[in-house]
Amino acid sequence: MVDDTLQRLLDTEMQAEALVAEALAERERTIAEASAEAEAAERRFAARVPEIQATFLSKAEDKAAQTIAELERRYAERAKELRGMADQCQVDAIQSALDAFLDPERT
C-alpha cells in the first residue's frame, strides 16, 4: 500500500513535471512567434519607409507648387495694378506737359 501511494506520488510528480515542461515549451513557442511577428512587422514598415517618404514629399511638392502659383498670381495682379498706375501717371505727366507747352501762362 505504501508502495502504491509512493508510486502514485511519483506518477503525479512526473505528470506535473511533464505539464511544467509542456508549459515552458509553449511559452518559448509563444515568445518565438511574437518575436517573429514583430520582426516581420518591422521589415514591412522598413520596406514602406520609401513609399511613405515619397508620399510626404509629393504632398509637400504639391503644396509648394500651389503656394508658388498663388504668389505668381498675386505678383501678376500687383504688376498689372502698378502698370496701370504708371500708365495713368504717364498720361497725367503728358497732359501736364502739353498744358504747360500750349498755355505757358497757366503754370
N, CA, C and O atoms as a GROMACS GRO file, in nm:
protein
  428
    1MET      N    1   0.080  -0.118   0.000
    1MET     CA    2   0.000   0.000   0.000
    1MET      C    3   0.086   0.126   0.000
    1MET      O    4   0.058   0.220  -0.075
    2VAL      N    5   0.188   0.129   0.082
    2VAL     CA    6   0.279   0.242   0.083
    2VAL      C    7   0.346   0.253  -0.054
    2VAL      O    8   0.368   0.362  -0.106
    3ASP      N    9   0.379   0.137  -0.109
    3ASP     CA   10   0.440   0.138  -0.241
    3ASP      C   11   0.345   0.197  -0.345
    3ASP      O   12   0.388   0.271  -0.434
    4ASP      N   13   0.217   0.163  -0.334
    4ASP     CA   14   0.118   0.219  -0.426
    4ASP      C   15   0.107   0.370  -0.410
    4ASP      O   16   0.099   0.443  -0.508
    5THR      N   17   0.107   0.415  -0.286
    5THR     CA   18   0.097   0.559  -0.260
    5THR      C   19   0.221   0.630  -0.313
    5THR      O   20   0.211   0.735  -0.378
    6LEU      N   21   0.336   0.572  -0.285
    6LEU     CA   22   0.460   0.631  -0.335
    6LEU      C   23   0.461   0.632  -0.488
    6LEU      O   24   0.503   0.729  -0.551
    7GLN      N   25   0.413   0.523  -0.547
    7GLN     CA   26   0.410   0.516  -0.693
    7GLN      C   27   0.316   0.622  -0.750
    7GLN      O   28   0.348   0.688  -0.849
    8ARG      N   29   0.199   0.640  -0.685
    8ARG     CA   30   0.105   0.742  -0.731
    8ARG      C   31   0.167   0.880  -0.717
    8ARG      O   32   0.152   0.965  -0.805
    9LEU      N   33   0.237   0.903  -0.605
    9LEU     CA   34   0.304   1.032  -0.586
    9LEU      C   35   0.409   1.055  -0.694
    9LEU      O   36   0.420   1.164  -0.749
   10LEU      N   37   0.487   0.952  -0.722
   10LEU     CA   38   0.589   0.964  -0.826
   10LEU      C   39   0.524   0.989  -0.963
   10LEU      O   40   0.572   1.071  -1.041
   11ASP      N   41   0.416   0.916  -0.990
   11ASP     CA   42   0.345   0.936  -1.117
   11ASP      C   43   0.290   1.078  -1.126
   11ASP      O   44   0.299   1.143  -1.231
   12THR      N   45   0.232   1.126  -1.016
   12THR     CA   46   0.177   1.262  -1.014
   12THR      C   47   0.287   1.365  -1.032
   12THR      O   48   0.271   1.462  -1.105
   13GLU      N   49   0.400   1.342  -0.965
   13GLU     CA   50   0.514   1.434  -0.980
   13GLU      C   51   0.564   1.434  -1.124
   13GLU      O   52   0.597   1.539  -1.178
   14MET      N   53   0.570   1.318  -1.186
   14MET     CA   54   0.616   1.310  -1.324
   14MET      C   55   0.517   1.380  -1.417
   14MET      O   56   0.557   1.448  -1.512
   15GLN      N   57   0.387   1.364  -1.389
   15GLN     CA   58   0.286   1.433  -1.469
   15GLN      C   59   0.300   1.585  -1.453
   15GLN      O   60   0.290   1.660  -1.550
   16ALA      N   61   0.324   1.627  -1.328
   16ALA     CA   62   0.340   1.770  -1.302
   16ALA      C   63   0.464   1.823  -1.375
   16ALA      O   64   0.460   1.930  -1.436
   17GLU      N   65   0.573   1.748  -1.369
   17GLU     CA   66   0.694   1.789  -1.439
   17GLU      C   67   0.670   1.794  -1.590
   17GLU      O   68   0.721   1.884  -1.658
   18ALA      N   69   0.594   1.700  -1.641
   18ALA     CA   70   0.563   1.699  -1.785
   18ALA      C   71   0.478   1.821  -1.820
   18ALA      O   72   0.500   1.884  -1.924
   19LEU      N   73   0.382   1.854  -1.734
   19LEU     CA   74   0.299   1.973  -1.757
   19LEU      C   75   0.383   2.100  -1.754
   19LEU      O   76   0.365   2.190  -1.837
   20VAL      N   77   0.476   2.107  -1.658
   20VAL     CA   78   0.563   2.224  -1.648
   20VAL      C   79   0.650   2.234  -1.773
   20VAL      O   80   0.666   2.342  -1.830
   21ALA      N   81   0.706   2.122  -1.816
   21ALA     CA   82   0.790   2.121  -1.936
   21ALA      C   83   0.708   2.162  -2.058
   21ALA      O   84   0.755   2.238  -2.143
   22GLU      N   85   0.584   2.112  -2.066
   22GLU     CA   86   0.497   2.148  -2.178
   22GLU      C   87   0.464   2.297  -2.175
   22GLU      O   88   0.464   2.364  -2.278
   23ALA      N   89   0.436   2.350  -2.056
   23ALA     CA   90   0.405   2.493  -2.043
   23ALA      C   91   0.526   2.578  -2.080
   23ALA      O   92   0.512   2.680  -2.147
   24LEU      N   93   0.645   2.535  -2.036
   24LEU     CA   94   0.767   2.609  -2.071
   24LEU      C   95   0.790   2.606  -2.223
   24LEU      O   96   0.829   2.707  -2.282
   25ALA      N   97   0.767   2.491  -2.284
   25ALA     CA   98   0.785   2.480  -2.429
   25ALA      C   99   0.683   2.570  -2.501
   25ALA      O  100   0.717   2.638  -2.598
   26GLU      N  101   0.558   2.569  -2.453
   26GLU     CA  102   0.456   2.656  -2.512
   26GLU      C  103   0.494   2.802  -2.495
   26GLU      O  104   0.474   2.882  -2.586
   27ARG      N  105   0.548   2.837  -2.380
   27ARG     CA  106   0.592   2.975  -2.354
   27ARG      C  107   0.701   3.014  -2.453
   27ARG      O  108   0.697   3.123  -2.511
   28GLU      N  109   0.797   2.927  -2.473
   28GLU     CA  110   0.906   2.954  -2.567
   28GLU      C  111   0.854   2.968  -2.710
   28GLU      O  112   0.898   3.055  -2.785
   29ARG      N  113   0.757   2.881  -2.747
   29ARG     CA  114   0.698   2.891  -2.881
   29ARG      C  115   0.625   3.025  -2.897
   29ARG      O  116   0.635   3.091  -3.001
   30THR      N  117   0.551   3.064  -2.793
   30THR     CA  118   0.477   3.191  -2.798
   30THR      C  119   0.572   3.308  -2.811
   30THR      O  120   0.548   3.400  -2.889
   31ILE      N  121   0.680   3.306  -2.735
   31ILE     CA  122   0.781   3.413  -2.741
   31ILE      C  123   0.844   3.417  -2.880
   31ILE      O  124   0.862   3.524  -2.938
   32ALA      N  125   0.878   3.300  -2.934
   32ALA     CA  126   0.939   3.294  -3.067
   32ALA      C  127   0.842   3.346  -3.174
   32ALA      O  128   0.883   3.419  -3.264
   33GLU      N  129   0.714   3.308  -3.163
   33GLU     CA  130   0.614   3.357  -3.258
   33GLU      C  131   0.599   3.508  -3.251
   33GLU      O  132   0.598   3.577  -3.353
   34ALA      N  133   0.589   3.559  -3.128
   34ALA     CA  134   0.574   3.704  -3.111
   34ALA      C  135   0.695   3.778  -3.165
   34ALA      O  136   0.682   3.882  -3.228
   35SER      N  137   0.812   3.723  -3.139
   35SER     CA  138   0.935   3.786  -3.188
   35SER      C  139   0.938   3.784  -3.342
   35SER      O  140   0.975   3.884  -3.404
   36ALA      N  141   0.900   3.672  -3.400
   36ALA     CA  142   0.899   3.662  -3.547
   36ALA      C  143   0.797   3.759  -3.606
   36ALA      O  144   0.824   3.824  -3.708
   37GLU      N  145   0.680   3.770  -3.543
   37GLU     CA  146   0.578   3.864  -3.592
   37GLU      C  147   0.627   4.008  -3.581
   37GLU      O  148   0.605   4.089  -3.672
   38ALA      N  149   0.693   4.040  -3.470
   38ALA     CA  150   0.746   4.176  -3.453
   38ALA      C  151   0.852   4.206  -3.558
   38ALA      O  152   0.855   4.315  -3.615
   39GLU      N  153   0.940   4.111  -3.583
   39GLU     CA  154   1.044   4.130  -3.685
   39GLU      C  155   0.982   4.146  -3.824
   39GLU      O  156   1.028   4.228  -3.903
   40ALA      N  157   0.879   4.067  -3.853
   40ALA     CA  158   0.812   4.078  -3.983
   40ALA      C  159   0.745   4.215  -3.996
   40ALA      O  160   0.752   4.277  -4.102
   41ALA      N  161   0.681   4.261  -3.889
   41ALA     CA  162   0.618   4.393  -3.893
   41ALA      C  163   0.723   4.502  -3.913
   41ALA      O  164   0.701   4.597  -3.987
   42GLU      N  165   0.837   4.486  -3.847
   42GLU     CA  166   0.946   4.582  -3.863
   42GLU      C  167   0.997   4.585  -4.007
   42GLU      O  168   1.022   4.692  -4.063
   43ARG      N  169   1.012   4.467  -4.066
   43ARG     CA  170   1.058   4.459  -4.206
   43ARG      C  171   0.955   4.521  -4.300
   43ARG      O  172   0.992   4.592  -4.394
   44ARG      N  173   0.826   4.495  -4.276
   44ARG     CA  174   0.722   4.555  -4.360
   44ARG      C  175   0.726   4.707  -4.350
   44ARG      O  176   0.715   4.777  -4.450
   45PHE      N  177   0.742   4.756  -4.227
   45PHE     CA  178   0.748   4.901  -4.208
   45PHE      C  179   0.871   4.959  -4.278
   45PHE      O  180   0.862   5.060  -4.348
   46ALA      N  181   0.985   4.894  -4.258
   46ALA     CA  182   1.109   4.943  -4.321
   46ALA      C  183   1.095   4.943  -4.473
   46ALA      O  184   1.149   5.031  -4.541
   47ALA      N  185   1.024   4.845  -4.527
   47ALA     CA  186   1.005   4.839  -4.672
   47ALA      C  187   0.914   4.952  -4.720
   47ALA      O  188   0.925   4.996  -4.834
   48ARG      N  189   0.825   4.998  -4.633
   48ARG     CA  190   0.731   5.104  -4.671
   48ARG      C  191   0.787   5.244  -4.649
   48ARG      O  192   0.728   5.342  -4.696
   49VAL      N  193   0.898   5.257  -4.579
   49VAL     CA  194   0.953   5.390  -4.550
   49VAL      C  195   0.973   5.472  -4.677
   49VAL      O  196   0.932   5.588  -4.680
   50PRO      N  197   1.034   5.417  -4.782
   50PRO     CA  198   1.050   5.499  -4.904
   50PRO      C  199   0.915   5.544  -4.962
   50PRO      O  200   0.902   5.656  -5.009
   51GLU      N  201   0.816   5.455  -4.958
   51GLU     CA  202   0.682   5.491  -5.008
   51GLU      C  203   0.622   5.603  -4.924
   51GLU      O  204   0.564   5.698  -4.977
   52ILE      N  205   0.635   5.591  -4.793
   52ILE     CA  206   0.582   5.694  -4.703
   52ILE      C  207   0.653   5.827  -4.728
   52ILE      O  208   0.589   5.932  -4.736
   53GLN      N  209   0.785   5.821  -4.740
   53GLN     CA  210   0.861   5.944  -4.767
   53GLN      C  211   0.820   6.004  -4.901
   53GLN      O  212   0.806   6.126  -4.912
   54ALA      N  213   0.803   5.920  -5.001
   54ALA     CA  214   0.763   5.970  -5.133
   54ALA      C  215   0.627   6.037  -5.127
   54ALA      O  216   0.605   6.140  -5.191
   55THR      N  217   0.535   5.979  -5.051
   55THR     CA  218   0.402   6.038  -5.037
   55THR      C  219   0.412   6.175  -4.972
   55THR      O  220   0.353   6.272  -5.021
   56PHE      N  221   0.486   6.183  -4.863
   56PHE     CA  222   0.501   6.313  -4.796
   56PHE      C  223   0.572   6.414  -4.886
   56PHE      O  224   0.533   6.531  -4.891
   57LEU      N  225   0.674   6.369  -4.957
   57LEU     CA  226   0.746   6.458  -5.048
   57LEU      C  227   0.654   6.508  -5.159
   57LEU      O  228   0.656   6.626  -5.195
   58SER      N  229   0.574   6.417  -5.213
   58SER     CA  230   0.480   6.456  -5.318
   58SER      C  231   0.380   6.559  -5.268
   58SER      O  232   0.351   6.658  -5.336
   59LYS      N  233   0.328   6.537  -5.148
   59LYS     CA  234   0.233   6.633  -5.090
   59LYS      C  235   0.301   6.768  -5.066
   59LYS      O  236   0.242   6.872  -5.092
   60ALA      N  237   0.425   6.764  -5.018
   60ALA     CA  238   0.498   6.890  -4.993
   60ALA      C  239   0.524   6.963  -5.125
   60ALA      O  240   0.512   7.085  -5.132
   61GLU      N  241   0.560   6.887  -5.229
   61GLU     CA  242   0.583   6.949  -5.360
   61GLU      C  243   0.454   7.010  -5.415
   61GLU      O  244   0.455   7.118  -5.473
   62ASP      N  245   0.343   6.938  -5.398
   62ASP     CA  246   0.213   6.992  -5.444
   62ASP      C  247   0.180   7.121  -5.370
   62ASP      O  248   0.136   7.218  -5.431
   63LYS      N  249   0.200   7.120  -5.239
   63LYS     CA  250   0.172   7.240  -5.159
   63LYS      C  251   0.263   7.354  -5.202
   63LYS      O  252   0.218   7.469  -5.214
   64ALA      N  253   0.391   7.324  -5.226
   64ALA     CA  254   0.484   7.428  -5.271
   64ALA      C  255   0.442   7.483  -5.407
   64ALA      O  256   0.447   7.604  -5.430
   65ALA      N  257   0.399   7.395  -5.497
   65ALA     CA  258   0.355   7.439  -5.630
   65ALA      C  259   0.232   7.529  -5.618
   65ALA      O  260   0.220   7.629  -5.688
   66GLN      N  261   0.140   7.492  -5.528
   66GLN     CA  262   0.021   7.576  -5.506
   66GLN      C  263   0.060   7.712  -5.452
   66GLN      O  264   0.008   7.815  -5.495
   67THR      N  265   0.152   7.712  -5.356
   67THR     CA  266   0.196   7.838  -5.297
   67THR      C  267   0.265   7.925  -5.401
   67THR      O  268   0.240   8.046  -5.408
   68ILE      N  269   0.350   7.864  -5.483
   68ILE     CA  270   0.419   7.939  -5.588
   68ILE      C  271   0.318   7.996  -5.687
   68ILE      O  272   0.329   8.112  -5.728
   69ALA      N  273   0.219   7.914  -5.726
   69ALA     CA  274   0.117   7.962  -5.820
   69ALA      C  275   0.040   8.079  -5.761
   69ALA      O  276   0.011   8.177  -5.830
   70GLU      N  277   0.007   8.070  -5.633
   70GLU     CA  278  -0.065   8.180  -5.566
   70GLU      C  279   0.021   8.306  -5.562
   70GLU      O  280  -0.028   8.416  -5.588
   71LEU      N  281   0.149   8.290  -5.528
   71LEU     CA  282   0.239   8.406  -5.525
   71LEU      C  283   0.255   8.468  -5.664
   71LEU      O  284   0.257   8.590  -5.678
   72GLU      N  285   0.267   8.383  -5.766
   72GLU     CA  286   0.279   8.435  -5.902
   72GLU      C  287   0.152   8.509  -5.944
   72GLU      O  288   0.159   8.612  -6.010
   73ARG      N  289   0.036   8.456  -5.905
   73ARG     CA  290  -0.090   8.522  -5.936
   73ARG      C  291  -0.097   8.659  -5.868
   73ARG      O  292  -0.134   8.758  -5.930
   74ARG      N  293  -0.059   8.662  -5.740
   74ARG     CA  294  -0.059   8.790  -5.668
   74ARG      C  295   0.041   8.888  -5.730
   74ARG      O  296   0.012   9.008  -5.744
   75TYR      N  297   0.158   8.836  -5.768
   75TYR     CA  298   0.260   8.920  -5.830
   75TYR      C  299   0.207   8.979  -5.960
   75TYR      O  300   0.225   9.098  -5.987
   76ALA      N  301   0.142   8.895  -6.041
   76ALA     CA  302   0.088   8.941  -6.169
   76ALA      C  303  -0.020   9.047  -6.147
   76ALA      O  304  -0.026   9.147  -6.219
   77GLU      N  305  -0.106   9.025  -6.047
   77GLU     CA  306  -0.209   9.124  -6.016
   77GLU      C  307  -0.146   9.257  -5.975
   77GLU      O  308  -0.186   9.364  -6.021
   78ARG      N  309  -0.047   9.248  -5.887
   78ARG     CA  310   0.019   9.370  -5.838
   78ARG      C  311   0.094   9.439  -5.952
   78ARG      O  312   0.090   9.561  -5.963
   79ALA      N  313   0.161   9.362  -6.038
   79ALA     CA  314   0.233   9.421  -6.152
   79ALA      C  315   0.135   9.491  -6.245
   79ALA      O  316   0.163   9.599  -6.296
   80LYS      N  317   0.019   9.428  -6.268
   80LYS     CA  318  -0.083   9.489  -6.353
   80LYS      C  319  -0.134   9.619  -6.290
   80LYS      O  320  -0.152   9.720  -6.358
   81GLU      N  321  -0.156   9.614  -6.160
   81GLU     CA  322  -0.202   9.733  -6.088
   81GLU      C  323  -0.098   9.846  -6.097
   81GLU      O  324  -0.132   9.961  -6.125
   82LEU      N  325   0.028   9.811  -6.072
   82LEU     CA  326   0.135   9.911  -6.080
   82LEU      C  327   0.152   9.964  -6.222
   82LEU      O  328   0.175  10.083  -6.242
   83ARG      N  329   0.140   9.875  -6.322
   83ARG     CA  330   0.150   9.918  -6.461
   83ARG      C  331   0.038  10.016  -6.493
   83ARG      O  332   0.060  10.116  -6.561
   84GLY      N  333  -0.083   9.988  -6.445
   84GLY     CA  334  -0.195  10.080  -6.465
   84GLY      C  335  -0.170  10.214  -6.400
   84GLY      O  336  -0.198  10.319  -6.459
   85MET      N  337  -0.116  10.211  -6.279
   85MET     CA  338  -0.084  10.336  -6.210
   85MET      C  339   0.025  10.412  -6.286
   85MET      O  340   0.017  10.535  -6.299
   86ALA      N  341   0.126  10.341  -6.334
   86ALA     CA  342   0.234  10.405  -6.409
   86ALA      C  343   0.181  10.465  -6.539
   86ALA      O  344   0.218  10.576  -6.577
   87ASP      N  345   0.094  10.390  -6.606
   87ASP     CA  346   0.035  10.442  -6.730
   87ASP      C  347  -0.046  10.569  -6.702
   87ASP      O  348  -0.039  10.666  -6.778
   88GLN      N  349  -0.122  10.568  -6.594
   88GLN     CA  350  -0.201  10.686  -6.559
   88GLN      C  351  -0.111  10.804  -6.525
   88GLN      O  352  -0.138  10.918  -6.565
   89CYS      N  353  -0.003  10.777  -6.452
   89CYS     CA  354   0.092  10.885  -6.420
   89CYS      C  355   0.155  10.940  -6.548
   89CYS      O  356   0.177  11.060  -6.560
   90GLN      N  357   0.184  10.850  -6.642
   90GLN     CA  358   0.242  10.894  -6.769
   90GLN      C  359   0.142  10.982  -6.845
   90GLN      O  360   0.179  11.086  -6.900
   91VAL      N  361   0.018  10.939  -6.848
   91VAL     CA  362  -0.086  11.019  -6.916
   91VAL      C  363  -0.098  11.155  -6.848
   91VAL      O  364  -0.105  11.258  -6.916
   92ASP      N  365  -0.101  11.156  -6.715
   92ASP     CA  366  -0.111  11.282  -6.641
   92ASP      C  367   0.010  11.372  -6.669
   92ASP      O  368  -0.005  11.493  -6.686
   93ALA      N  369   0.129  11.312  -6.673
   93ALA     CA  370   0.250  11.390  -6.698
   93ALA      C  371   0.249  11.447  -6.840
   93ALA      O  372   0.286  11.563  -6.860
   94ILE      N  373   0.207  11.366  -6.936
   94ILE     CA  374   0.199  11.415  -7.075
   94ILE      C  375   0.097  11.527  -7.084
   94ILE      O  376   0.120  11.629  -7.150
   95GLN      N  377  -0.016  11.507  -7.018
   95GLN     CA  378  -0.120  11.610  -7.020
   95GLN      C  379  -0.069  11.739  -6.956
   95GLN      O  380  -0.093  11.848  -7.009
   96SER      N  381   0.000  11.728  -6.845
   96SER     CA  382   0.055  11.847  -6.779
   96SER      C  383   0.158  11.915  -6.868
   96SER      O  384   0.162  12.038  -6.877
   97ALA      N  385   0.242  11.835  -6.933
   97ALA     CA  386   0.344  11.891  -7.022
   97ALA      C  387   0.278  11.961  -7.141
   97ALA      O  388   0.320  12.071  -7.179
   98LEU      N  389   0.176  11.900  -7.198
   98LEU     CA  390   0.105  11.963  -7.309
   98LEU      C  391   0.036  12.092  -7.264
   98LEU      O  392   0.039  12.194  -7.334
   99ASP      N  393  -0.026  12.086  -7.147
   99ASP     CA  394  -0.092  12.207  -7.095
   99ASP      C  395   0.011  12.318  -7.076
   99ASP      O  396  -0.014  12.433  -7.111
  100ALA      N  397   0.125  12.284  -7.021
  100ALA     CA  398   0.230  12.384  -6.998
  100ALA      C  399   0.286  12.435  -7.130
  100ALA      O  400   0.316  12.554  -7.143
  101PHE      N  401   0.298  12.348  -7.225
  101PHE     CA  402   0.352  12.387  -7.355
  101PHE      C  403   0.252  12.474  -7.432
  101PHE      O  404   0.289  12.575  -7.492
  102LEU      N  405   0.126  12.433  -7.429
  102LEU     CA  406   0.024  12.505  -7.505
  102LEU      C  407  -0.020  12.635  -7.436
  102LEU      O  408  -0.059  12.730  -7.503
  103ASP      N  409  -0.014  12.638  -7.307
  103ASP     CA  410  -0.057  12.758  -7.234
  103ASP      C  411   0.047  12.786  -7.125
  103ASP      O  412   0.024  12.753  -7.009
  104PRO      N  413   0.160  12.847  -7.160
  104PRO     CA  414   0.269  12.868  -7.065
  104PRO      C  415   0.229  12.958  -6.948
  104PRO      O  416   0.292  12.952  -6.843
  105GLU      N  417   0.129  13.038  -6.963
  105GLU     CA  418   0.089  13.129  -6.855
  105GLU      C  419   0.015  13.054  -6.744
  105GLU      O  420   0.008  13.104  -6.631
  106ARG      N  421  -0.038  12.940  -6.773
  106ARG     CA  422  -0.114  12.863  -6.674
  106ARG      C  423  -0.026  12.806  -6.565
  106ARG      O  424  -0.071  12.789  -6.452
  107THR      N  425   0.092  12.778  -6.594
  107THR     CA  426   0.180  12.713  -6.497
  107THR      C  427   0.242  12.804  -6.403
  107THR      O  428   0.318  12.760  -6.317
   0.00000   0.00000   0.00000
